[in-house]
């Protein structure tokens, strides 16, 4: 460094011809000719265009590298959707469920196609952003090579970026969260999800918002940045868990066998909207309550059909319990009715009334 400074001090024309940081070509021409004009011409016509060309070629290379990385990520996303599709198309499933399987495969095809389209759209957006950033940096470096003062431009861009960052930070958070929702396939159109603020069926997913419709028909538009956790009830399979209450004097083995037979009957029917995928399981006595013993039934269903399956099972269990004389208990209370004479003495019988707390069937018996 000291040698270079001494050389520049001994030859001030080099700085005038090639600038404060002379390039190799300009400095070589100056050393060979000693001509300030020749060095300046070579610097403008050869060295600076060569540097700009190298910058642009490097930008093209970096842009292609980034795009290839994004394309590989999108290919992995599409491949994962295709694998799920292939698993659902197994001959065993088609043979076992028949028309139901064909309907399921059609929905899976539609969901997989939507997922692929979202992945491709995300890839296109990321490629555009990456290309814009890379070429913008290349243009700024090229402007610096031709002597353009970038300091005011960078300062102004920094101020604008700071202002936009403060004003649109929630928008940026929504956008980034939407990217991860699509990449991780957390949910898609048609899934029933619980996102904390609301729950319902997904109608639309974008990079900024998620649109849900709940059971009452209300449409919820939720920014993706506000979604902290997601409960998806429509992924691969679901489960209906019923705690069936029976009276304390009920034969537990009899009640469990009746519950199992009812669930098996629904399983063998292979109904359109209440499809049970595997043999129902009795998990045993779940708890001892104030009025009843709970027996737990677990049923694996198609995603989104667990609620309809539970309603059907409850109706069937009520009829089966009635046929087998199994009591479904309800809360009861004892009411003592007093009849007073005028002098405050009690006369007449008291009545023990046992009735349902919900206004059910009253009954009475005599007592002293």
Kinemage of the C-alpha trace (Angstrom):
@kinemage 1
@onewidth
@group {chain A} dominant
@subgroup {mainchain}
@vectorlist {calphas} color= white
{ca unk a 1} P 0.000 0.000 0.000
{ca unk a 2} L 2.802 2.569 0.784
{ca unk a 3} L 4.522 1.682 -2.523
{ca unk a 4} L 1.288 2.333 -4.410
{ca unk a 5} L 0.788 5.690 -2.681
{ca unk a 6} L 4.351 6.696 -3.527
{ca unk a 7} L 3.811 5.721 -7.151
{ca unk a 8} L 0.645 7.800 -7.333
{ca unk a 9} L 2.401 10.738 -5.692
{ca unk a 10} L 5.230 10.494 -8.231
{ca unk a 11} L 2.709 10.283 -11.103
{ca unk a 12} L -0.302 12.468 -10.313
{ca unk a 13} L -1.573 12.051 -13.880
{ca unk a 14} L -2.531 8.428 -13.091
{ca unk a 15} L -5.178 9.611 -10.624
{ca unk a 16} L -6.514 12.127 -13.130
{ca unk a 17} L -6.720 9.477 -15.858
{ca unk a 18} L -7.855 6.419 -13.942
{ca unk a 19} L -9.400 7.802 -10.756
{ca unk a 20} L -8.542 7.256 -7.094
{ca unk a 21} L -8.718 3.487 -7.513
{ca unk a 22} L -7.154 2.794 -10.899
{ca unk a 23} L -7.927 -0.515 -12.532
{ca unk a 24} L -5.341 -2.985 -13.770
{ca unk a 25} L -5.816 -2.202 -17.487
{ca unk a 26} L -5.807 1.588 -17.085
{ca unk a 27} L -2.753 1.461 -14.858
{ca unk a 28} L -0.954 -0.838 -17.313
{ca unk a 29} L -1.639 1.576 -20.197
{ca unk a 30} L -0.400 4.469 -18.079
{ca unk a 31} L 2.797 2.593 -17.203
{ca unk a 32} L 3.344 1.674 -20.848
{ca unk a 33} L 2.561 5.017 -22.486
{ca unk a 34} L 2.626 7.622 -19.743
{ca unk a 35} L -0.254 9.254 -21.579
{ca unk a 36} L -3.134 10.512 -19.513
{ca unk a 37} L -5.464 10.712 -22.521
{ca unk a 38} L -4.739 7.142 -23.634
{ca unk a 39} L -5.224 5.799 -20.136
{ca unk a 40} L -8.516 7.647 -19.763
{ca unk a 41} L -9.797 6.439 -23.132
{ca unk a 42} L -8.866 2.835 -22.361
{ca unk a 43} L -10.491 3.133 -18.927
{ca unk a 44} L -13.783 4.388 -20.366
{ca unk a 45} L -13.909 2.227 -23.469
{ca unk a 46} L -12.405 -1.032 -22.221
{ca unk a 47} L -12.045 -1.360 -18.450
{ca unk a 48} L -15.346 0.050 -17.213
{ca unk a 49} L -17.486 -1.721 -19.847
{ca unk a 50} L -15.637 -4.917 -18.980
{ca unk a 51} L -16.431 -4.482 -15.264
{ca unk a 52} L -20.069 -3.738 -16.056
{ca unk a 53} L -20.245 -6.833 -18.276
{ca unk a 54} L -18.752 -8.963 -15.494
{ca unk a 55} L -21.325 -7.571 -13.038
{ca unk a 56} L -24.225 -8.323 -15.382
{ca unk a 57} L -22.950 -11.811 -16.192
{ca unk a 58} L -22.558 -12.474 -12.456
{ca unk a 59} L -26.112 -11.229 -11.880
{ca unk a 60} L -27.439 -13.599 -14.559
{ca unk a 61} L -25.559 -16.513 -12.979
{ca unk a 62} L -26.791 -15.698 -9.462
{ca unk a 63} L -30.354 -15.239 -10.717
{ca unk a 64} L -30.305 -18.634 -12.444
{ca unk a 65} L -28.873 -20.270 -9.334
{ca unk a 66} L -31.593 -18.771 -7.128
{ca unk a 67} L -34.320 -19.715 -9.609
{ca unk a 68} L -33.031 -23.282 -9.802
{ca unk a 69} L -33.158 -23.530 -6.015
{ca unk a 70} L -36.733 -22.238 -5.999
{ca unk a 71} L -37.703 -24.641 -8.792
{ca unk a 72} L -36.329 -27.605 -6.815
{ca unk a 73} L -38.330 -26.529 -3.773
{ca unk a 74} L -41.510 -26.307 -5.878
{ca unk a 75} L -40.776 -29.706 -7.433
{ca unk a 76} L -40.529 -31.269 -3.981
{ca unk a 77} L -43.866 -29.722 -3.014
{ca unk a 78} L -45.540 -31.017 -6.178
{ca unk a 79} L -43.949 -34.456 -5.691
{ca unk a 80} L -45.340 -34.698 -2.155
{ca unk a 81} L -48.842 -33.948 -3.466
{ca unk a 82} L -48.396 -36.598 -6.170
{ca unk a 83} L -47.319 -39.216 -3.604
{ca unk a 84} L -50.472 -38.590 -1.571
{ca unk a 85} L -52.500 -39.009 -4.755
{ca unk a 86} L -50.800 -42.294 -5.629
{ca unk a 87} L -51.369 -43.712 -2.143
{ca unk a 88} L -55.088 -42.967 -2.396
{ca unk a 89} L -55.348 -44.710 -5.766
{ca unk a 90} L -54.421 -48.140 -4.445
{ca unk a 91} L -56.539 -51.013 -5.759
{ca unk a 92} L -57.340 -52.127 -2.232
{ca unk a 93} L -59.092 -48.854 -1.439
{ca unk a 94} L -61.027 -48.917 -4.709
{ca unk a 95} L -62.102 -52.524 -4.159
{ca unk a 96} L -63.105 -51.953 -0.542
{ca unk a 97} L -65.132 -48.786 -0.980
{ca unk a 98} L -66.349 -48.895 -4.581
{ca unk a 99} L -68.294 -45.764 -5.526
{ca unk a 100} L -67.249 -44.118 -2.287
{ca unk a 101} L -63.602 -44.613 -3.232
{ca unk a 102} L -64.145 -43.059 -6.645
{ca unk a 103} L -65.701 -39.989 -5.045
{ca unk a 104} L -62.820 -39.770 -2.602
{ca unk a 105} L -60.254 -40.072 -5.397
{ca unk a 106} L -61.990 -37.306 -7.308
{ca unk a 107} L -61.763 -34.994 -4.306
{ca unk a 108} L -58.132 -35.944 -3.752
{ca unk a 109} L -57.375 -35.178 -7.407
{ca unk a 110} L -59.016 -31.784 -7.079
{ca unk a 111} L -57.208 -30.946 -3.836
{ca unk a 112} L -53.880 -32.149 -5.226
{ca unk a 113} L -54.338 -30.071 -8.368
{ca unk a 114} L -55.136 -26.972 -6.297
{ca unk a 115} L -52.058 -27.643 -4.161
{ca unk a 116} L -49.895 -27.968 -7.263
{ca unk a 117} L -51.262 -24.735 -8.681
{ca unk a 118} L -50.592 -22.932 -5.393
{ca unk a 119} L -47.045 -24.304 -5.308
{ca unk a 120} L -46.409 -23.215 -8.908
{ca unk a 121} L -47.848 -19.760 -8.211
{ca unk a 122} L -45.665 -19.422 -5.126
{ca unk a 123} L -42.618 -20.449 -7.162
{ca unk a 124} L -43.402 -17.831 -9.817
{ca unk a 125} L -43.786 -15.101 -7.186
{ca unk a 126} L -40.511 -16.031 -5.455
{ca unk a 127} L -38.653 -16.179 -8.777
{ca unk a 128} L -39.913 -12.722 -9.720
{ca unk a 129} L -38.900 -11.244 -6.365
{ca unk a 130} L -35.477 -12.885 -6.458
{ca unk a 131} L -34.842 -11.712 -10.037
{ca unk a 132} L -35.859 -8.143 -9.201
{ca unk a 133} L -33.556 -8.021 -6.162
{ca unk a 134} L -30.539 -9.508 -7.996
{ca unk a 135} L -30.826 -7.254 -11.063
{ca unk a 136} L -31.470 -4.152 -8.946
{ca unk a 137} L -28.226 -4.756 -7.072
{ca unk a 138} L -26.412 -5.361 -10.364
{ca unk a 139} L -27.716 -2.087 -11.830
{ca unk a 140} L -26.599 -0.166 -8.743
{ca unk a 141} L -23.100 -1.671 -8.950
{ca unk a 142} L -22.948 -0.830 -12.660
{ca unk a 143} L -23.983 2.769 -11.971
{ca unk a 144} L -21.230 2.991 -9.383
{ca unk a 145} L -18.679 1.847 -11.972
{ca unk a 146} L -19.556 4.668 -14.377
{ca unk a 147} L -19.153 7.245 -11.612
{ca unk a 148} L -22.761 7.709 -10.531
{ca unk a 149} L -22.965 8.828 -6.889
{ca unk a 150} L -25.164 6.230 -5.193
{ca unk a 151} L -24.971 7.700 -1.691
{ca unk a 152} L -28.072 9.967 -2.005
{ca unk a 153} L -30.000 7.187 -3.754
{ca unk a 154} L -29.149 4.628 -1.074
{ca unk a 155} L -29.952 7.105 1.694
{ca unk a 156} L -33.306 7.974 0.131
{ca unk a 157} L -34.130 4.320 -0.456
{ca unk a 158} L -33.226 3.554 3.156
{ca unk a 159} L -35.575 6.256 4.464
{ca unk a 160} L -38.404 5.102 2.203
{ca unk a 161} L -37.790 1.466 3.151
{ca unk a 162} L -37.829 2.345 6.846
{ca unk a 163} L -41.110 4.232 6.504
{ca unk a 164} L -42.701 1.440 4.454
{ca unk a 165} L -41.383 -1.151 6.898
{ca unk a 166} L -43.040 0.540 9.860
{ca unk a 167} L -46.284 1.115 7.985
{ca unk a 168} L -46.536 -2.280 6.295
{ca unk a 169} L -44.879 -4.589 8.804
{ca unk a 170} L -48.155 -6.453 9.382
{ca unk a 171} L -48.554 -6.882 5.615
{ca unk a 172} L -45.029 -8.312 5.355
{ca unk a 173} L -45.759 -10.669 8.275
{ca unk a 174} L -48.966 -11.825 6.542
{ca unk a 175} L -47.089 -12.440 3.301
{ca unk a 176} L -44.291 -14.445 4.954
{ca unk a 177} L -46.801 -16.492 6.982
{ca unk a 178} L -48.769 -17.210 3.797
{ca unk a 179} L -45.625 -18.503 2.099
{ca unk a 180} L -45.001 -20.975 4.922
{ca unk a 181} L -48.663 -22.061 4.945
{ca unk a 182} L -48.369 -23.001 1.264
{ca unk a 183} L -44.905 -24.586 1.593
{ca unk a 184} L -45.829 -26.705 4.630
{ca unk a 185} L -49.325 -27.507 3.282
{ca unk a 186} L -50.893 -26.736 6.652
{ca unk a 187} L -54.387 -26.660 5.126
{ca unk a 188} L -56.164 -26.206 1.831
{ca unk a 189} L -59.518 -25.336 0.313
{ca unk a 190} L -62.219 -27.624 1.709
{ca unk a 191} L -60.445 -28.438 4.988
{ca unk a 192} L -62.191 -27.805 8.294
{ca unk a 193} L -59.740 -25.932 10.507
{ca unk a 194} L -59.605 -24.177 13.859
{ca unk a 195} L -57.235 -21.188 13.767
{ca unk a 196} L -58.044 -19.770 17.187
{ca unk a 197} L -59.904 -16.655 16.099
{ca unk a 198} L -62.445 -18.712 14.137
{ca unk a 199} L -63.131 -22.202 12.910
{ca unk a 200} L -64.809 -23.400 9.747
{ca unk a 201} L -64.321 -24.681 6.221
{ca unk a 202} L -61.518 -23.090 4.196
{ca unk a 203} L -62.909 -21.366 1.111
{ca unk a 204} L -59.830 -19.517 -0.112
{ca unk a 205} L -56.118 -19.337 0.742
{ca unk a 206} L -53.899 -16.515 -0.511
{ca unk a 207} L -50.470 -15.289 0.492
{ca unk a 208} L -52.076 -12.575 2.656
{ca unk a 209} L -55.352 -13.947 4.035
{ca unk a 210} L -57.293 -17.140 4.735
{ca unk a 211} L -61.078 -17.142 4.217
{ca unk a 212} L -63.220 -19.461 6.382
{ca unk a 213} L -66.963 -20.113 6.523
{ca unk a 214} L -68.269 -21.391 9.865
{ca unk a 215} L -71.256 -23.663 10.520
{ca unk a 216} L -73.590 -20.657 10.764
{ca unk a 217} L -72.551 -19.427 7.317
{ca unk a 218} L -70.456 -16.497 8.572
{ca unk a 219} L -67.407 -15.766 6.394
{ca unk a 220} L -64.211 -14.981 8.318
{ca unk a 221} L -61.274 -13.258 6.604
{ca unk a 222} L -58.170 -13.841 8.737
{ca unk a 223} L -54.732 -12.309 7.998
{ca unk a 224} L -52.167 -15.092 7.837
{ca unk a 225} L -49.833 -13.249 10.202
{ca unk a 226} L -52.419 -13.524 13.000
{ca unk a 227} L -52.655 -17.323 12.768
{ca unk a 228} L -50.548 -18.679 15.634
{ca unk a 229} L -51.727 -22.312 15.533
{ca unk a 230} L -53.876 -24.445 13.263
{ca unk a 231} L -56.053 -27.438 14.105
{ca unk a 232} L -56.928 -29.310 10.909
{ca unk a 233} L -59.775 -31.837 11.108
{ca unk a 234} L -59.549 -32.888 7.454
{ca unk a 235} L -56.101 -34.409 7.033
{ca unk a 236} L -55.946 -38.077 5.945
{ca unk a 237} L -58.381 -39.417 8.597
{ca unk a 238} L -60.422 -38.378 11.618
{ca unk a 239} L -61.782 -40.028 14.749
{ca unk a 240} L -65.104 -39.941 16.556
{ca unk a 241} L -64.741 -40.535 20.295
{ca unk a 242} L -67.980 -41.133 22.206
{ca unk a 243} L -68.255 -41.446 25.993
{ca unk a 244} L -71.494 -43.378 26.382
{ca unk a 245} L -73.093 -43.076 29.834
{ca unk a 246} L -74.933 -45.993 31.435
{ca unk a 247} L -76.488 -46.372 34.872
{ca unk a 248} L -74.459 -47.798 37.756
{ca unk a 249} L -76.578 -50.941 37.983
{ca unk a 250} L -75.989 -51.778 34.292
{ca unk a 251} L -74.056 -54.892 33.271
{ca unk a 252} L -70.865 -53.326 31.857
{ca unk a 253} L -70.078 -56.279 29.596
{ca unk a 254} L -73.581 -56.224 28.132
{ca unk a 255} L -73.448 -52.459 27.530
{ca unk a 256} L -70.009 -52.714 25.898
{ca unk a 257} L -71.155 -55.543 23.612
{ca unk a 258} L -74.247 -53.569 22.534
{ca unk a 259} L -72.150 -50.475 21.815
{ca unk a 260} L -69.666 -52.562 19.811
{ca unk a 261} L -72.365 -54.290 17.787
{ca unk a 262} L -74.002 -50.971 16.872
{ca unk a 263} L -70.663 -49.464 15.764
{ca unk a 264} L -69.797 -52.608 13.778
{ca unk a 265} L -73.145 -52.455 12.007
{ca unk a 266} L -72.483 -48.886 10.858
{ca unk a 267} L -68.944 -49.908 9.836
{ca unk a 268} L -70.186 -52.754 7.645
{ca unk a 269} L -72.810 -50.547 5.962
{ca unk a 270} L -70.096 -48.316 4.361
{ca unk a 271} L -72.467 -45.385 4.168
{ca unk a 272} L -71.763 -42.483 1.830
{ca unk a 273} L -71.471 -39.688 4.377
{ca unk a 274} L -70.508 -41.669 7.484
{ca unk a 275} L -67.731 -43.964 6.304
{ca unk a 276} L -65.876 -45.845 9.048
{ca unk a 277} L -62.394 -46.843 7.888
{ca unk a 278} L -61.442 -49.454 10.481
{ca unk a 279} L -63.126 -51.751 12.960
{ca unk a 280} L -64.525 -49.681 15.866
{ca unk a 281} L -62.795 -50.080 19.218
{ca unk a 282} L -64.152 -50.158 22.759
{ca unk a 283} L -61.506 -48.539 24.925
{ca unk a 284} L -63.242 -49.525 28.162
{ca unk a 285} L -64.603 -47.648 31.157
{ca unk a 286} L -63.583 -44.010 30.867
{ca unk a 287} L -64.804 -42.677 34.210
{ca unk a 288} L -67.213 -42.773 37.135
{ca unk a 289} L -69.513 -39.762 37.141
{ca unk a 290} L -72.035 -38.498 39.654
{ca unk a 291} L -74.881 -40.223 37.816
{ca unk a 292} L -73.339 -42.678 35.349
{ca unk a 293} L -70.450 -44.846 34.219
{ca unk a 294} L -68.846 -43.754 30.926
{ca unk a 295} L -67.772 -46.334 28.331
{ca unk a 296} L -65.531 -44.955 25.579
{ca unk a 297} L -66.035 -45.870 21.906
{ca unk a 298} L -63.431 -44.837 19.282
{ca unk a 299} L -64.251 -44.872 15.573
{ca unk a 300} L -61.829 -43.945 12.760
{ca unk a 301} L -63.618 -42.123 9.927
{ca unk a 302} L -63.052 -40.283 6.698
{ca unk a 303} L -61.817 -36.709 7.286
{ca unk a 304} L -64.717 -34.320 7.755
{ca unk a 305} L -67.232 -37.107 8.462
{ca unk a 306} L -66.557 -37.564 12.176
{ca unk a 307} L -69.457 -35.332 13.236
{ca unk a 308} L -72.081 -37.024 11.056
{ca unk a 309} L -70.791 -40.420 12.150
{ca unk a 310} L -71.092 -39.438 15.813
{ca unk a 311} L -74.685 -38.258 15.355
{ca unk a 312} L -75.653 -41.489 13.585
{ca unk a 313} L -74.026 -43.625 16.287
{ca unk a 314} L -75.823 -41.781 19.086
{ca unk a 315} L -79.207 -42.340 17.424
{ca unk a 316} L -78.485 -46.027 16.853
{ca unk a 317} L -77.225 -46.462 20.429
{ca unk a 318} L -80.398 -44.940 21.861
{ca unk a 319} L -82.583 -47.445 19.999
{ca unk a 320} L -80.300 -50.368 20.895
{ca unk a 321} L -80.280 -49.418 24.576
{ca unk a 322} L -84.073 -49.253 24.604
{ca unk a 323} L -84.304 -52.697 23.006
{ca unk a 324} L -81.892 -54.229 25.532
{ca unk a 325} L -83.290 -52.503 28.600
{ca unk a 326} L -80.128 -50.487 29.251
{ca unk a 327} L -80.855 -47.252 31.099
{ca unk a 328} L -79.346 -43.974 29.986
{ca unk a 329} L -79.207 -42.102 33.305
{ca unk a 330} L -80.338 -38.546 33.872
{ca unk a 331} L -79.832 -36.307 36.923
{ca unk a 332} L -82.536 -36.644 39.589
{ca unk a 333} L -83.528 -34.800 42.751
{ca unk a 334} L -85.842 -35.466 45.702
{ca unk a 335} L -88.448 -32.779 46.513
{ca unk a 336} L -90.294 -32.856 49.898
{ca unk a 337} L -93.707 -31.112 49.838
{ca unk a 338} L -94.990 -29.905 53.235
{ca unk a 339} L -98.613 -29.011 54.027
{ca unk a 340} L -98.947 -26.597 56.987
{ca unk a 341} L -102.070 -25.838 59.050
{ca unk a 342} L -102.906 -22.357 60.138
{ca unk a 343} L -101.237 -22.754 63.527
{ca unk a 344} L -97.955 -23.739 61.834
{ca unk a 345} L -98.231 -27.451 62.589
{ca unk a 346} L -97.537 -29.907 59.835
{ca unk a 347} L -100.220 -32.327 58.807
{ca unk a 348} L -100.894 -34.542 55.878
{ca unk a 349} L -98.483 -36.718 53.975
{ca unk a 350} L -95.261 -35.491 52.508
{ca unk a 351} L -94.515 -36.418 48.900
{ca unk a 352} L -91.158 -37.581 47.550
{ca unk a 353} L -90.990 -36.325 43.969
{ca unk a 354} L -88.208 -37.567 41.698
{ca unk a 355} L -87.924 -35.610 38.492
{ca unk a 356} L -85.529 -34.851 35.704
{ca unk a 357} L -83.584 -31.626 36.279
{ca unk a 358} L -84.442 -30.632 32.729
{ca unk a 359} L -88.146 -30.725 33.422
{ca unk a 360} L -88.664 -34.400 32.693
{ca unk a 361} L -90.898 -37.061 34.108
{ca unk a 362} L -92.129 -36.407 37.672
{ca unk a 363} L -93.245 -39.298 39.876
{ca unk a 364} L -94.453 -39.470 43.501
{ca unk a 365} L -94.729 -41.926 46.311
{ca unk a 366} L -96.330 -41.645 49.740
{ca unk a 367} L -94.381 -41.121 52.908
{ca unk a 368} L -94.725 -40.192 56.510
